[in-house]
Amino acid sequence: MKSSDSVTGKRRIMNSLVSIAILTVQKCLRSHIFQLVFIVILFGNVFLILSLEGDGTAVGYFQILVSYTFSFTGYLLAFTAIWLGCFVAAGDIDKKQIQMVLSKPVMKVQFLLGKLAGVCLLQFVLLSLISVMIGLTLFAKLNRKNYPDHDIQRLRKNVLTASRRYSPLANTISTPARDELEEGQKRLIEIPIYTFKTWNFNKLPNLEKNDTLQLRYRMYLNSPNSDDQRSTQGIWWINNPLDKMYYPIPLVVHTGKIQEISLPAEAVSSTGELKIRYENQDQGTQSMLIPQIDGPFIFIPKSSFGNNYVRMVLMIFFKLIFSSIIGITAGSLFSLPMAIFFATSYLIIGVLIVFMRSTFPEISGSLNFLSQAACHIRMLVGYATIDLRQFYVTDLLMRGEFIELSKISIVFAKTIMIHGTLIFLTGSYFFQKRELGA
């Protein structure tokens, strides 16, 4: 008998959540502001796709369209999620419509969960439709561009293939003339004229004989911030694991631009090790600089572009879920204008905290009392806020870099499971205490 009552109770709760979610979706669809935002997103993406041209190459065109369309869509949908969350929660409370809902066997937490589910469901459908539209339109226009075959092959190899990136071992970057420089926040490796720099990679996967791997890097003359970049001569030496000898690949390097070289699978040892070195033979006898953020990296195909595309869209959806949580929580505690102000301020503070971390000094004994207090406040606020930019992985898709499931899981756990849940539970607690009036 108790088991039957328990099942009936759970079914009643689920029915209540579904009903509130459906009513929430219907209310959002009737909103003129939501309709306006949807039209802006739709025609804004069409305008971007039709007007942007890139740098004249297939890769450049594809990258700039993906960057602009999904940045535009992601942030506008995030704003929409915040506004809808505030609108459906604060609107029902301000207009006393919540009294009719709570007169039934529905708890306040169920009310908020149903509202959150409705907003997230609508955002998921919108994001899915727009993502499909962008993808289909992008490839359709790309096919009409009539790019050369070698350009299309470069696009397929470097962008339309999700490759896993491997970094060199930090403790094996060694040469007879080792010199590391500091320039701003970039850590640079200098290669003086007629010297070489060696990089070791390990834990590379087993490859088939016909497989290839990509060596990707970018080097500079004088400074990464200098516009005085030109072509230079150099030699990449690739170690053969069978005879332990280095074999040369002479080439002309265009400084300031990303360079790519295809390497044979035989260069990787049976234990997954790869050794490469670069010899500077610049005709102007100048040193070469390679920021560690610019490589060299090894890229090995891991998955398809479609799989990577879905993972990027999933990360955008996580951003919309978090934005919806902020909106619903704010809407349950404040009136609509105040809720929108609170939710947007929370996200703006998250961005400012990241900026302050890179601009102002960390806590140290040399700081005075007020500066140390400001650093502690900044740290506490940083723990309580979230920077929406951590959901941004479009740059990985544009570079053909595999979006790791571990990265997705970490972002989901940190933002949705920890911060999002804490914010929602805190808001639910104060909502329970709030007097809603007659």
Steps between C-alpha positions, in 0.01 A plus 500: 500500500782741592685411178190583295459835679868579437470430128183707481672788681799495266271487199305800632822695546617420147161593355515831685851574369403412144186714517690802636772452236243489217323810630838674526586421138160629386544820699847557350376444147226760551754759618559773240854559626584133454353506150706808419823342631434183297456705183819696576698177550359342185551792264823604673657164418370514143652847461835383641514196273415704191726797574822357648773396257811407701855525365430346161576141603257222587652465848483874569142524375386201705673617818371856495141386435505242779653753739258785428179298470545293816635791707199705393257213561651383829505836675161611371342172608670535840342843539168350390533221758560756777207715389262205460597364842428834663183549293331167573587500872461866594208545261287229662583631847438867422168424330394262782463213251715287729216492753294286265792258451580472870134444585551153353728236657812670357795612710694817427808298405292306245380833361858620447618165360211494253578855389870413460417187301271697269756773430780245443281291269415804288866605487604148397253496211604849388871422517455172313302661218742790463805270512356280224413809295851646540667170410289434191520860375873517564582187301257594223668838450843342535422266208391794284827686558695275260823503699800316347533130577817549708316761710209263564743222590670728752161582650409133532837406648544787746148607596241240399685230696499500878863439602635451849778741596818377668740737673875441549635395835587812699822357642637388162511836325878514485773617264865595521385867500195491726351840576148574623369855501203672659293743294175608661301190588651294216784261571738502206767260383788657311695318229815701416646485150667168404379327816212260546227424751382145579151389604401154622146360488379183667182296547406540135253236374595207280462598136455304181774512240302727265392741773642850528528746784511878485773716654351843568685807630550874462827690542594866494784737425597744777167497685150347468366856520715623212357550152846452350446137401634333184607170349794320656694183432528208738522124530275265695689185602286193560640213704470149354433265795654206312853635446482793749611739224345841424386562142459856363194676355630832359232763453412866484305615805264798495540660841189625675279241329398152607711239318417133448712204392384144436716237668502125426370252754845331502635798694311379809674219689326182616484654849321811370800735505588770247807723490530809281730801487507829313823655371502875438664594167350844459653691209498815713682322787223586746366288784165327476241520781234236562239574770417182686130567434579477126666161505643300364209257537425165345147444366373148435149435357266375770139546388274658239406863459135413567588356839703810587217724377251329732738537795538871434121544485472301825737744672286792381194321642675469837550877493128544435411267789717702738357828370148361550582403860620854570188646340255269679669556837505878459139501379383305803651755741451838334264690274564470125719813451700430815537131407642584156740751655614248763550214250693706245711662774595156633630389159678832434677475836618152399668646191652789697648265760687312226631831368613604849689173550715569194545871575549541873766334718439192711513501878851552631670641807603814309137619465347735755195411707243649263655330196502162676139547608406584139677184380311286753168654394587439138577134575173450691295661224690290244394180677136612497483607135543333163661634184283400203807496275602161637211354297661637182659219298424632151870580457580129541247410229648762267851362546385141448595418858310218671274623783586258777221335697704566815483876434124482448457297819711740708309806378165325559596389850645837602233728355175301497542237771684715755440870439165461328361262763621717788349812345169324431478349850586834660237674292245227580565539872437874499203452265348265756532778760365769270151633574316499169195691619137434432 
